[in-house]
Amino acid sequence: MLTMIDRAADNYQITLSSVEIENKRNSKKK
């Protein structure tokens, strides 16, 4: 059970990181 939660948390962190990177790229274009 813990491993599933840990994996979900890792995926969530990775998603947040990629979203932040995309936002930075988009803000540079403007």
C-alpha angles and dihedrals in degrees: 000000000000092000091056091050091046091051091049090050091050091050090049092052091048090050091050091049093050091047091052091050091050091049091052091050092049093048090052091055090056 
